[in-house]
Amino acid sequence: MQNILDLRESALALKADERMIAFAGFSLSSGRLPAPKQGILKISASCRENGSGYLTLTFLVDTESNPADRSAVKDLFGQLSEQAVSARLNGLIDLFVKVPLDFMAPLEDWYVEEVNLYFKVLKGRERFLIERHLMPALESILSCAFAAVEWWASDAAPPAGLKGKEERRGMEGAHTLRDLFRRLFAGGDRD
């Protein structure tokens, strides 16, 4: 019997094991929207031994189940392209990859967009790159305003995957945002 690879399950497992380093709330304002839309940006990092790596930006925008608002938000995120980001980051990124997440979870109230940015030198520069370069670039491209970046205390966070499952179960109050992302992208608590 052949083993069948379930791409959705594989993608969900990868999302659940991302190393979240920061998050920030934001407000999207555009003439295309009847009112500003609120969202949150989850920032994860993956560094290699040689110091290179990538940042994964996962945007979640509350569209309140309104198809017109969802369409307008999708159009706004259509402006988030490799050319737009590269022009504002002056050669800091080496590769830009958008990842469609619509197939991962039925999120009628939310618009979800994910972008991966690859850097030749990332390790130890995450905070500098995000606060000094990336956030201003995103505000310019998306016509949005970000709240201050909240940095995740990674030393206090439980390990990802099954290894940290027991530890995560007892952390309901302190890590509800991480739990929200795990529920959205990992389909809830997994065995």
C-alpha positions as CSV (number, residue, x, y, z in Angstrom):
1,M,0.0,0.0,0.0
2,Q,1.3,3.5,-0.9
3,N,1.5,6.2,1.7
4,I,-0.4,9.3,0.5
5,L,1.1,12.7,1.4
6,D,-1.5,15.0,2.7
7,L,-0.3,18.5,1.8
8,R,-2.7,20.2,4.1
9,E,-1.6,18.2,7.1
10,S,2.1,18.8,6.2
11,A,1.6,22.5,5.9
12,L,-0.4,22.7,9.2
13,A,2.4,20.8,10.9
14,L,5.0,23.3,9.6
15,K,2.9,26.3,10.7
16,A,2.5,24.9,14.2
17,D,6.2,24.5,14.5
18,E,7.3,28.0,13.4
19,R,9.4,29.9,15.8
20,M,7.3,33.0,16.5
21,I,9.5,35.9,17.5
22,A,7.1,38.9,17.4
23,F,3.7,40.2,16.6
24,A,2.1,43.5,16.0
25,G,-1.5,44.8,15.6
26,F,-2.2,47.0,12.6
27,S,-5.0,49.0,11.0
28,L,-5.6,49.0,7.2
29,S,-7.0,52.2,5.8
30,S,-7.9,52.7,2.2
31,G,-10.4,54.4,0.0
32,R,-11.4,50.9,-1.1
33,L,-12.6,50.1,2.5
34,P,-15.7,51.7,4.0
35,A,-13.9,51.7,7.4
36,P,-10.4,50.8,8.6
37,K,-9.9,47.0,9.1
38,Q,-8.0,45.7,12.1
39,G,-5.4,42.9,11.8
40,I,-2.5,41.3,13.4
41,L,0.9,40.4,12.0
42,K,2.7,37.3,13.3
43,I,6.5,37.2,12.6
44,S,8.4,34.0,12.7
45,A,12.1,33.4,12.1
46,S,14.2,30.5,10.9
47,C,18.0,30.8,11.0
48,R,20.6,28.5,9.6
49,E,23.9,27.7,11.1
50,N,25.7,30.0,8.6
51,G,23.5,33.0,9.8
52,S,21.2,33.1,6.8
53,G,17.5,32.5,7.2
54,Y,14.1,33.8,6.6
55,L,11.3,35.7,8.2
56,T,7.7,34.4,7.8
57,L,5.1,37.2,8.0
58,T,1.6,36.0,8.5
59,F,-1.1,38.7,8.2
60,L,-4.6,38.2,9.6
61,V,-7.2,40.8,8.9
62,D,-10.7,40.8,10.4
63,T,-13.1,41.1,7.5
64,E,-16.2,40.4,9.6
65,S,-17.5,37.9,7.0
66,N,-18.1,40.7,4.5
67,P,-17.2,39.5,1.0
68,A,-16.7,43.1,-0.4
69,D,-14.3,43.9,2.5
70,R,-12.5,40.6,2.0
71,S,-12.1,41.4,-1.7
72,A,-10.8,45.0,-1.0
73,V,-8.3,43.6,1.6
74,K,-7.1,41.0,-0.9
75,D,-6.6,43.8,-3.5
76,L,-4.6,45.8,-1.0
77,F,-2.4,42.8,-0.3
78,G,-1.9,42.4,-4.0
79,Q,0.4,45.4,-3.7
80,L,2.7,43.4,-1.5
81,S,5.0,42.2,-4.1
82,E,8.7,41.3,-4.5
83,Q,9.3,44.5,-6.5
84,A,7.6,46.7,-3.9
85,V,9.4,45.2,-0.9
86,S,12.8,45.1,-2.7
87,A,12.5,48.7,-3.7
88,R,11.9,49.8,-0.1
89,L,14.5,47.4,1.5
90,N,17.3,48.4,-0.8
91,G,18.7,44.9,-1.5
92,L,18.4,43.6,2.0
93,I,16.3,40.6,1.0
94,D,17.4,37.8,-1.3
95,L,14.1,36.1,-2.1
96,F,10.4,37.0,-1.6
97,V,7.8,34.2,-1.6
98,K,4.1,34.6,-1.1
99,V,2.4,31.5,0.3
100,P,-1.4,30.9,-0.3
101,L,-3.0,29.8,3.0
102,D,-6.6,29.7,2.0
103,F,-6.6,25.9,1.7
104,M,-5.4,25.4,5.3
105,A,-8.4,26.5,7.4
106,P,-11.9,27.8,6.7
107,L,-11.6,31.4,8.0
108,E,-14.6,33.2,6.7
109,D,-14.2,36.1,9.1
110,W,-10.5,36.6,8.3
111,Y,-8.3,37.3,5.4
112,V,-4.9,35.6,5.7
113,E,-1.7,36.4,3.7
114,E,1.7,34.9,4.3
115,V,5.1,36.1,2.9
116,N,8.5,34.7,3.4
117,L,11.6,36.9,3.1
118,Y,15.0,35.3,2.8
119,F,18.2,37.0,4.0
120,K,21.8,36.1,3.5
121,V,22.5,37.5,7.0
122,L,19.6,37.2,9.5
123,K,20.8,35.7,12.7
124,G,21.1,38.3,15.4
125,R,19.7,41.0,13.1
126,E,16.0,40.2,13.3
127,R,14.9,43.0,15.5
128,F,16.9,45.6,13.6
129,L,15.6,44.4,10.2
130,I,12.0,44.3,11.4
131,E,11.8,47.6,13.3
132,R,14.1,49.8,11.2
133,H,13.4,48.5,7.7
134,L,10.5,46.0,7.4
135,M,7.7,47.7,9.3
136,P,8.1,51.1,7.6
137,A,8.2,49.3,4.2
138,L,5.0,47.4,5.0
139,E,3.3,50.6,6.2
140,S,4.2,52.3,3.0
141,I,3.1,49.4,0.7
142,L,-0.1,48.5,2.4
143,S,-1.3,51.9,3.6
144,C,-1.5,50.7,7.1
145,A,-0.4,51.8,10.6
146,F,1.3,49.2,12.9
147,A,1.2,49.3,16.7
148,A,4.6,48.8,18.4
149,V,6.1,45.4,17.7
150,E,5.7,43.0,20.7
151,W,8.7,40.7,21.0
152,W,8.1,37.1,22.0
153,A,10.3,36.0,24.9
154,S,11.5,32.9,23.1
155,D,13.4,31.6,26.1
156,A,10.2,31.4,28.1
157,A,8.1,29.9,25.3
158,P,7.5,26.2,25.2
159,P,9.2,24.2,22.5
160,A,7.3,23.7,19.2
161,G,5.8,20.3,18.2
162,L,5.0,17.4,20.4
163,K,8.0,18.1,22.6
164,G,6.4,21.1,24.1
165,K,2.8,20.0,24.0
166,E,2.4,19.2,27.8
167,E,4.1,22.5,28.7
168,R,1.9,24.5,26.4
169,R,-1.3,23.0,27.8
170,G,-0.8,24.8,31.2
171,M,-0.1,28.2,29.7
172,E,-3.6,29.4,28.8
173,G,-3.4,33.0,30.2
174,A,0.1,34.0,29.3
175,H,0.3,32.8,25.8
176,T,-3.2,33.2,24.3
177,L,-1.9,34.8,21.2
178,R,0.4,31.9,20.4
179,D,-2.5,29.6,21.2
180,L,-4.7,31.6,18.7
181,F,-2.1,31.1,16.0
182,R,-1.8,27.4,16.8
183,R,-5.6,27.0,16.7
184,L,-5.9,28.8,13.4
185,F,-3.1,27.1,11.7
186,A,-2.8,23.7,13.5
187,G,-6.5,22.9,13.7
188,G,-6.5,23.1,17.5
189,D,-4.7,20.9,20.1
190,R,-3.2,17.9,18.4
191,D,-2.1,14.6,19.9
